[in-house]
Amino acid sequence: MKVLANVFHPGLAESRVIRLWADALEAAGVEVRRHTGEPLDHAAERAACESADRLLFVHPFHWYSAPWPLKQWIDQVLTGGWAYGGPDRLAGKPWRHAISVGAGAEEYEPGGSRRYSVEEFLRPFERTAAFCRAEYQTPFLFYGAGYRGDEDIRAAADELVDRLIR
């Protein structure tokens, strides 16, 4: 099964988590496309999605959502007549997010400082996948990315590869 990992981070070279995850996925044989905000080749992005069996969106949780290169990608790649409204090229493909969250999980529980769960903040992505008739799957979440050590980050990369790719 061919997995396409679209990695989104405007400062990927400086990222402790997302950069390591991208490298681990690539080492496992996954096609990794790194998006840092550069202009997109829409045809190449669509071709990569069409050739994949599963779609993985890798990014940090940024201001209760995703970094702007992911929004740019959605706006420019998932257009009518391709992603929806016929021929629905992503229909039936599993769609999953792998997300590093800076704060701890307790911050996203009832009574926590964020007030809502990460899954609640991700509803627009869930609806986007559904609109494209893709199969939205439970996200892979790594909490505490802002303060956890390199060993935890490497363990999370291994878990990401094991759980989502193999």
Backbone torsions as a table, in degrees:
resi	resn	phi	psi	omega
1	MET	NA	125.9	-177.1
2	LYS	-89.2	124.6	178.8
3	VAL	-107.4	134.7	173.4
4	LEU	-109.0	121.0	176.9
5	ALA	-105.3	109.4	172.6
6	ASN	-91.3	118.2	-175.9
7	VAL	-107.4	127.8	-175.4
8	PHE	-124.1	120.2	176.8
9	HIS	-167.1	120.6	-178.5
10	PRO	-68.6	-18.9	177.9
11	GLY	-123.4	47.3	-172.1
12	LEU	-56.1	-39.0	-177.7
13	ALA	-61.3	-29.0	-179.3
14	GLU	-96.7	-4.5	-175.8
15	SER	-72.2	130.8	176.4
16	ARG	-78.6	-38.0	-172.4
17	VAL	-94.9	-59.9	-171.7
18	ILE	-62.3	-39.6	178.5
19	ARG	-62.1	-44.3	179.3
20	LEU	-64.8	-41.1	177.6
21	TRP	-61.3	-44.1	179.7
22	ALA	-60.0	-43.7	179.5
23	ASP	-63.9	-41.3	179.9
24	ALA	-65.4	-41.0	178.6
25	LEU	-64.5	-43.7	179.6
26	GLU	-63.6	-41.8	178.3
27	ALA	-62.9	-26.4	178.4
28	ALA	-84.6	3.0	177.2
29	GLY	92.5	11.7	178.9
30	VAL	-84.0	140.8	172.8
31	GLU	-73.1	119.2	-178.2
32	VAL	-114.3	126.3	176.0
33	ARG	-115.3	117.3	-176.9
34	ARG	-93.7	125.6	-178.2
35	HIS	-120.3	115.8	-178.7
36	THR	-117.0	7.7	179.0
37	GLY	112.5	5.1	178.5
38	GLU	-69.6	160.8	175.1
39	PRO	-58.3	142.5	-176.3
40	LEU	-96.3	142.2	169.9
41	ASP	-92.5	96.4	-172.5
42	HIS	-57.5	-41.7	-179.3
43	ALA	-64.7	-41.3	179.6
44	ALA	-67.3	-39.2	178.3
45	GLU	-63.5	-44.0	179.8
46	ARG	-66.6	-41.4	179.0
47	ALA	-62.2	-40.7	178.5
48	ALA	-62.6	-42.4	178.3
49	CYS	-64.7	-42.7	-178.8
50	GLU	-64.5	-34.2	-177.3
51	SER	-80.8	-11.6	-178.6
52	ALA	-89.6	151.4	173.5
53	ASP	-90.6	-29.9	-178.4
54	ARG	-135.4	144.4	179.3
55	LEU	-112.8	130.2	178.2
56	LEU	-123.7	128.7	179.2
57	PHE	-112.1	112.9	-173.7
58	VAL	-108.4	124.3	-176.6
59	HIS	-168.0	162.3	172.6
60	PRO	-79.7	159.9	172.1
61	PHE	-85.1	111.7	-171.4
62	HIS	-123.7	115.7	-178.2
63	TRP	50.4	49.3	175.8
64	TYR	65.5	26.2	-179.9
65	SER	-158.1	-136.2	179.7
66	ALA	-125.5	162.1	178.4
67	PRO	-66.9	157.6	-173.3
68	TRP	-58.0	-29.7	177.6
69	PRO	-61.0	-28.4	176.3
70	LEU	-70.4	-43.0	177.7
71	LYS	-62.2	-41.0	176.7
72	GLN	-58.9	-45.1	-179.1
73	TRP	-61.6	-47.7	179.3
74	ILE	-59.4	-48.4	-177.6
75	ASP	-62.4	-36.1	-173.1
76	GLN	-97.0	-25.4	-176.4
77	VAL	-98.5	-40.9	-176.1
78	LEU	-86.9	71.7	-176.8
79	THR	-99.9	159.7	176.5
80	GLY	-62.0	145.2	-177.9
81	GLY	85.0	-4.9	173.0
82	TRP	-129.7	-60.6	-177.3
83	ALA	-85.6	-24.4	180.0
84	TYR	-154.2	163.5	179.8
85	GLY	74.0	19.7	-179.3
86	GLY	86.9	126.7	6.2
87	PRO	-90.4	7.2	176.1
88	ASP	54.9	62.5	-172.7
89	ARG	-65.6	-15.2	179.8
90	LEU	-101.2	2.0	-176.3
91	ALA	-55.8	129.2	176.7
92	GLY	82.5	-8.0	-179.6
93	LYS	-81.3	132.3	173.5
94	PRO	-61.8	136.9	-177.5
95	TRP	-127.4	118.2	-178.1
96	ARG	-136.2	147.2	174.8
97	HIS	-105.3	142.2	169.2
98	ALA	-118.9	117.3	-167.0
99	ILE	-129.6	132.6	169.9
100	SER	-93.3	129.9	-178.7
101	VAL	-114.6	123.7	-175.7
102	GLY	-63.0	-40.3	-177.6
103	ALA	-88.1	167.0	177.4
104	GLY	-75.4	160.2	-178.6
105	ALA	-58.7	-33.6	-178.2
106	GLU	-62.3	-23.4	178.0
107	GLU	-70.8	-20.1	-177.4
108	TYR	-106.3	14.7	176.0
109	GLU	-94.6	163.1	174.7
110	PRO	-53.9	130.1	-177.7
111	GLY	88.9	-8.3	177.8
112	GLY	-75.8	167.7	-175.4
113	SER	-65.8	-22.4	-178.3
114	ARG	-89.0	-14.5	175.4
115	ARG	72.8	-25.6	-177.2
116	TYR	-130.8	156.8	176.7
117	SER	-75.9	159.1	176.0
118	VAL	-59.6	-40.3	179.5
119	GLU	-58.6	-36.7	177.4
120	GLU	-66.2	-40.0	178.0
121	PHE	-66.7	-23.3	-177.4
122	LEU	-87.9	1.4	-177.5
123	ARG	-53.7	-38.3	177.0
124	PRO	-58.6	-35.1	178.1
125	PHE	-72.0	-37.9	176.1
126	GLU	-60.2	-43.2	-180.0
127	ARG	-70.8	-35.4	176.9
128	THR	-61.6	-46.4	177.9
129	ALA	-59.7	-44.8	-179.4
130	ALA	-63.4	-39.2	179.8
131	PHE	-62.9	-31.9	177.4
132	CYS	-88.2	5.0	-179.7
133	ARG	61.3	24.8	172.5
134	ALA	-84.1	165.0	-177.5
135	GLU	-101.1	96.7	-179.9
136	TYR	-65.1	131.5	-179.2
137	GLN	-117.9	158.8	179.8
138	THR	-54.4	129.8	-178.1
139	PRO	-71.5	153.7	171.3
140	PHE	-90.4	118.6	-175.1
141	LEU	-118.3	132.5	176.3
142	PHE	-118.1	102.1	-178.3
143	TYR	-84.3	153.4	176.1
144	GLY	78.5	21.0	-177.4
145	ALA	-60.1	-24.6	-178.8
146	GLY	-73.0	-16.4	-177.0
147	TYR	-136.3	-2.6	-178.9
148	ARG	-81.7	153.8	-175.6
149	GLY	-82.8	172.8	-178.0
150	ASP	-60.0	-36.0	179.9
151	GLU	-62.7	-42.1	177.5
152	ASP	-65.3	-38.2	-179.5
153	ILE	-66.8	-42.7	177.5
154	ARG	-64.2	-40.8	178.3
155	ALA	-62.5	-39.9	178.0
156	ALA	-65.4	-37.7	177.2
157	ALA	-62.9	-43.8	177.7
158	ASP	-62.0	-42.8	179.4
159	GLU	-64.6	-40.6	177.7
160	LEU	-58.7	-48.5	179.1
161	VAL	-61.7	-47.6	-177.4
162	ASP	-64.1	-46.3	-174.0
163	ARG	-79.5	-34.4	-170.9
164	LEU	-106.8	-17.6	-174.7
165	ILE	-110.7	-44.3	-175.2
166	ARG	-85.9	NA	NA
